[in-house]
Amino acid sequence: MTLSVQAVDFAYEDGSPVLKRVAMNFAAHPVVGVVGANGCGKSTLFKLLLGLYRPHHGNVLWQGQPLTYAKKALFEHRQRVTLVFQEPEQQIFYTDVFDDIAFSLRNLGVDDTEIQRRVSDALSLVDGQNLINKPVQYLSYGQKKRVAIAGALVLDSQYLLLDEPTAGLDPAGTRQMKSLIERFAALGKHVVMSSHDINLIYELCDYVYVMADGEVVSEGKPDTIFLDRVAMERIGLAQPWLVQMHQALGLPLFRNEQEMHSYAALTK
C-alpha cells in the first residue's frame, strides 16, 4: 500500500506559501521522519496526507492514484491513513475510554462483538488494557496519548501519522511511545512522524525528510543526513547526541544507546 506526495504546493488563503513542490514517498520504509524548524510545513503536510487540506498544485497519491475529495472517497482514505495530533484532547471526545475508541467503529456499523475485540486489540498494542473502563478525566497526559493512538489503531489503518508523539511525555512515557512505534512497524504497517526530538527521529526512523521554508532540502538515511552539522545548524536543527559523540570523540556511529552499551561492554 503506497502513500506519497507529488510536486505538492499549498498556500494559506492570503497567498502565503506553506509547501513548495514537495515530493515524498512514505511506502519505501517502515518508519519515516519529517523534521524541520517551526513553520516549515510539517503539520500542513500531515493534514494534506489525511485529506483535510487539498493541494493547490500536485497530488497526494494512494496506490499511485491521486486522492479524490468526494465524501465517500475521503471516508475510505481515513480508514487507511490515520493521524494522531500532538495534543490528545484534540481527538478524545467521550468521557470514558471504551466509548471513545469504539466511536469510529460504531460509525462504520461494525457489530458489537467485533468492536469489543478491536478495541481490546488496540489497547493491547498501546499497553492500555487497564484503561478500558476508566473515565478520561482521570487519565494522565501520557495515558491520553495512548488512548488517542488506540483510537487510530482500531481502524487497522496502513499508515499512522504521528505529530510530535513524545511531546509532553516523561522519560517512561517516551520509552513506551518508542516501543509502540516499533511494535506498529513490526506488524508491517507504516509510521510517518514529525518531531522536534531529533534523537527520537535518529533512533527510530529508517528514512528522513528534512524541510525548511516549505521545501524538502535533504532526504536520506538518518545516519547520513545528520552527519552534516553545518547543514543542520543552518536550518535550526541540532545533531543527535550520538552523532555528536561520534564526530567529537571518534567513537563508532551508534544508532541507539543499546548499541553504545554493547560496544562499551566488548571493549572493557
C-alpha positions in Angstrom: 0.0 0.0 0.0 1.7 3.2 -1.1 1.2 6.7 0.1 3.2 9.6 -1.4 3.0 13.3 -2.4 4.0 14.5 -5.8 5.0 18.1 -6.5 2.7 19.5 -3.9 2.2 23.2 -3.4 -0.1 24.7 -0.7 -0.7 28.2 0.4 -2.9 30.0 3.0 -5.9 32.0 2.0 -3.8 35.2 1.9 -1.5 33.6 -0.6 1.4 32.9 1.8 3.2 29.8 0.6 3.4 26.9 3.0 4.6 24.0 0.9 6.5 24.3 -2.4 6.9 21.4 -4.8 7.1 18.8 -2.1 7.7 15.2 -3.2 7.9 12.4 -0.7 7.4 8.6 -0.7 6.3 7.0 2.5 6.0 3.5 1.3 9.6 2.5 0.9 10.5 2.4 4.6 8.5 1.3 7.7 9.2 4.4 9.8 9.7 7.8 8.0 10.6 11.0 9.8 9.8 14.6 8.8 11.9 17.2 10.5 12.4 21.0 10.4 12.1 24.1 12.4 8.7 25.5 13.4 6.7 26.8 10.5 8.5 24.6 7.9 5.2 23.0 6.9 5.2 19.6 8.7 1.7 19.9 10.3 0.2 21.2 7.0 1.8 18.2 5.2 0.1 15.8 7.6 -3.3 17.4 7.1 -2.8 17.1 3.3 -2.0 13.4 3.7 -5.2 12.9 5.6 -7.3 14.9 3.1 -8.1 17.7 5.5 -6.5 20.1 3.1 -6.3 19.9 -0.7 -3.1 20.8 -2.6 -3.1 23.9 -4.8 -0.8 22.0 -7.2 0.3 18.4 -7.3 -1.3 15.4 -5.7 -1.5 13.2 -2.7 -1.2 9.7 -4.1 -2.7 6.4 -2.8 -1.5 3.4 -4.7 -0.2 5.7 -7.3 -3.5 7.4 -8.0 -4.4 10.9 -7.0 -6.6 11.2 -3.9 -10.1 12.3 -4.7 -12.0 14.6 -2.3 -15.6 13.2 -2.6 -17.0 12.5 0.8 -17.1 8.7 0.3 -13.5 8.6 -1.0 -12.2 10.6 2.0 -14.2 8.4 4.4 -12.4 5.3 2.9 -9.0 7.1 2.8 -9.2 8.0 6.5 -9.6 4.3 7.4 -6.3 3.6 5.6 -4.4 6.6 6.9 -4.9 7.9 10.4 -3.5 11.0 12.2 -2.7 11.4 15.9 -2.4 15.0 16.8 0.2 16.4 19.2 -2.5 17.2 21.8 -4.6 14.2 22.7 -7.5 16.4 23.7 -8.0 17.3 20.1 -9.1 13.7 19.4 -10.8 12.5 22.6 -14.4 13.4 22.8 -16.1 10.8 25.1 -15.9 10.7 28.8 -14.8 7.0 29.0 -12.1 5.2 27.2 -14.0 2.4 25.6 -16.7 4.6 24.0 -14.1 7.0 22.7 -12.1 4.3 20.9 -15.2 2.5 19.7 -16.7 5.7 18.2 -15.3 5.3 14.7 -16.2 1.6 14.5 -19.8 2.4 15.5 -20.0 5.0 12.7 -18.9 2.2 10.3 -21.7 -0.1 11.5 -19.3 -2.7 13.0 -21.2 -5.2 15.2 -20.7 -5.1 19.0 -18.7 -8.3 19.2 -16.1 -7.1 16.7 -16.0 -3.7 18.4 -15.1 -5.3 21.7 -12.4 -7.4 20.0 -10.8 -4.5 18.1 -10.9 -2.1 21.0 -9.2 -4.7 23.2 -6.6 -5.4 20.5 -5.9 -1.6 20.0 -5.4 -1.1 23.7 -3.2 -4.1 23.9 -0.9 -2.6 21.3 -0.5 0.6 23.4 -0.3 -1.3 26.7 -3.5 0.2 27.8 -5.8 -2.7 28.7 -6.1 -1.5 32.2 -7.6 1.8 30.9 -10.6 0.4 29.1 -13.2 1.3 31.8 -11.6 4.4 33.1 -13.1 7.9 32.8 -10.9 10.0 30.5 -10.8 12.8 33.1 -8.7 10.7 35.4 -6.1 9.8 32.8 -2.6 11.2 32.8 -1.3 13.1 29.8 0.7 10.1 28.6 -2.3 7.8 29.1 -4.5 10.1 27.0 -1.9 10.0 24.2 -2.1 6.2 24.3 -5.9 6.3 24.1 -5.7 8.7 21.1 -3.3 6.3 19.3 -5.6 3.4 20.2 -8.5 5.3 18.6 -6.4 5.4 15.4 -5.2 1.8 15.6 -8.7 0.4 16.0 -9.3 1.2 12.3 -6.5 -1.2 11.3 -5.0 1.5 9.1 -2.0 1.0 6.9 -0.4 4.3 7.8 -0.1 6.0 11.2 0.8 9.7 11.1 2.2 11.0 14.4 2.6 14.7 15.1 5.2 15.2 17.9 4.4 11.8 19.5 6.7 12.3 22.6 5.8 15.9 23.3 4.8 16.4 26.9 5.8 12.8 27.9 8.2 12.0 30.8 11.1 9.5 30.1 9.0 6.5 30.9 6.2 7.7 28.6 8.8 8.3 25.9 10.2 4.8 26.2 6.7 3.4 25.9 6.0 5.5 22.8 9.2 4.3 21.2 8.1 0.7 21.9 4.7 1.4 20.4 6.1 2.8 17.2 8.4 -0.2 16.8 5.5 -2.6 17.5 3.3 -1.0 14.9 6.1 -1.1 12.3 6.7 -4.8 13.1 3.1 -5.5 12.1 4.0 -4.5 8.5 2.4 -1.1 8.9 4.0 2.3 8.2 4.6 5.2 10.6 5.2 8.7 9.4 6.2 11.1 12.3 7.3 14.7 12.7 9.1 15.6 15.9 11.5 18.3 17.3 13.1 15.4 19.2 16.0 14.8 16.8 17.3 11.9 19.0 13.9 10.1 18.6 14.0 10.6 14.8 17.6 9.4 14.6 16.9 6.3 16.6 13.6 5.1 15.2 13.4 6.3 11.6 14.6 4.3 8.6 14.4 7.4 6.3 14.2 11.1 7.0 13.0 14.2 5.0 14.4 17.5 6.2 12.2 20.5 5.5 12.9 24.3 5.5 10.7 27.1 4.4 8.1 24.7 2.9 10.6 22.7 0.8 12.5 19.4 1.2 16.1 20.4 1.5 17.6 17.0 2.0 16.5 13.4 2.4 18.1 10.0 3.2 19.1 7.6 5.9 19.4 9.2 9.3 23.0 8.1 9.8 24.0 10.1 6.8 21.5 13.0 6.9 22.5 14.0 10.4 26.3 13.9 9.9 26.2 17.3 8.2 26.4 19.6 11.2 26.6 22.8 9.2 23.5 22.0 7.2 21.6 21.1 10.3 22.5 24.3 12.1 21.7 26.3 9.0 18.0 25.3 9.3 17.9 25.5 13.1 18.3 21.8 14.0 20.9 20.2 16.3 22.6 16.9 15.6 21.5 13.8 17.6 23.7 13.4 20.6 25.1 10.0 19.4 26.2 11.7 16.1 27.9 14.5 18.1 29.8 11.9 20.2 30.8 10.1 17.0 32.3 13.3 15.5 33.7 14.8 18.7 35.3 11.6 20.2 35.9 9.4 17.2 33.6 6.7 18.6 31.7 4.4 16.2 28.4 5.8 14.9 25.8 4.2 17.1 22.0 4.3 16.3 20.9 3.9 19.9 22.0 3.6 23.5 21.9 -0.2 23.4 24.5 -0.3 20.6 26.7 2.0 22.6 26.5 0.0 25.8 27.1 -3.2 23.9 30.3 -1.7 22.4 31.4 -0.4 25.8 31.0 -3.9 27.3 33.0 -5.5 24.5 35.9 -3.0 24.8 36.3 -3.2 28.5 
